[in-house]
Amino acid sequence: MNPEDSIDWAAIPGSEWYRPENVPKAIVGVRNCDSTAPDILYQVANNHRGELYPAAVAATPILLGIIVHSDNHGAAMQALSVLDTLVWFRGEPPLQTVVYEGVEVSLDKAIRLQIEAYRKQLMALANREQSLCEIVLALLESIDQQAAE
C-alpha cells in the first residue's frame, strides 16, 4: 500500500475546485513520472491562483518520501519542483491554517516545517546526486526565504 492510499482525502477540506479523488492519482503520477496523471499542483492547490489546500500539507511528507527514497531521479526531480512551488503559495480564508504537531499554523508554514524536518536527508541527497543538487538547494533556499518573511 502506498502512503497516499492511507489518507482519507475526502475528509480534508478544500475549495470548490478541490477534487479529493484525484489526489492519490496525482501522487502516483509524480512517483511514476506519468504525464497523463492529474496535475498535482491543481489537486493539492489552485496552481492558477497560488492558493494552497489543506491537502498540500498531507501530501508533503509523501512527496518528501518520493524525493529521498526513490531510485527514479525524474520522480525525485518532479516532487522537488512541486514542493518548491508549493512553499510560495498561501492558504485563503477559510482554509488558511492546519493543526501541525499540536499547534495551529498557516498551511505554508506547515509545509515548510515538514521540509525543514527533512533538511539533513535532502542535503545528503544533494551531496550524493549531483543531478538533484541544484533543485534541492533551491528548495531549501526557498523555505529559508519564506521563514525570514
N, C-alpha and C positions, 0 to 999 in steps of 0.2 A: 504494500500500500504506500502510495506517495503521500507526503505530508499534506498536500492540498486537499486530499480526499478525506482527511480527518476534521476538516473545518466546515461548520455549517455556515456557508457563505450567505445563505438566505436570512440568517439571523443577524447579520451585520447590516446596519442601516446604510442607506445611500440615497443619492439624489434620484430624481425621476429617470435619469439616464443609466443608473446602476443596474446591471444585469448579472446577478449573483451566479446564475447557472453558467455563465461564460468565464468566470474567473479561473476555475480549475483547468479549463481548456486552454486559456491564455498562458497559464503557468507551464503546462505541458508543452505548449508551443515554444516557450523560451527554452525549456530543458532540451527539446528535440530540434531546435532551430527550424521550426516549421512555420514558414511564412504564410501558410493558409490558415493558421490558428487566429482566433480573435486577438486583436492588438491589446496587449496588457495595459498600455497607458490609457486605454479607453475603458478598461474593465475595473481597474482599481482607482482610477482618477478620470477627470474630464480633461484630456490632453489639450483640447481646444481652448479651454479656459484656465488651465493651470490650477485646477481645483482637485484636491485630494478627497477621496472617500475613505472612511474608516477601514475598508478592505485593504488599502495600501499598507496599513500598519500590520495587519495579519499576514500579508503576502511578503513583507520584508524579510523575515527570517528564512522563509522558503527560498527566496532569491539569493540570500547570502549563502545558504547551503549549496545551491547550484554553483555559486562562484567558487567556494572553497573546496567542494568535494567532487566537482565534475571533471572528467577527463576530456570533456569536449570544450576546447577553447572558444569556439563560436558561441556556445551556450553561456559560458562564463562572461564573455565579452558583452553579449546581449543583456544579461542580468545586471552587469555593472552599469551599462548605459541606461537601463531603466531606472536603477536606483539613483544614478547621478541626475537624472531628470526629476524624479520624484522629490528629491530634497529641496528643490526650488519651488515646488508647488505649495499651496496653503489650503487648509480646510475653510469652508464657508458656512455661515450660520444656516441651520442649527448644528451642522456636523463639523465642528471645529476642534473638538477635544476627544480624548480617549483616556481611560484609566490605564496607565502603564506602570507596572511594578508598584501598584497601590497609590499612585499619585495621578491626579488629573493633569494632563499636559496637552499641548497642541498636537495635532496629527503629525506635522512635520518634525516636531521635536521628538516624538516617539520613534519616528523613522531614524532620525539622526542618532538617538541613543542606542538603537539596535545596531546600527552600522559601527558606532564607536566601540561597542562591545566586541566586535569582530576585528578591530584595528590590527591587533597582533597577527591574526591569521591572514588578513589582507596584505599586510606588509611582507609576511613570509611568502605569500603567493607572488607578490610583485618582485621579490628578490629571486624567486625560483623560475618564474615565467616572464622572460623579457617582453614577450608579445602582449602581456597584460599589464605591464608595469605602468605605462603612461595613464591608462584609464583608472587603475587602482589609485594612483597618486592624485588624479583629478577628482575622484570621488571623495577621498579623504580631505583634500583641499576644500572641496565644496562644503562638507559638513563643518569644517573648521571656520569657514567664512560665515556660514549660517549661524553658528553658535556665537560668533562675535557680534552679530547684529542685535 
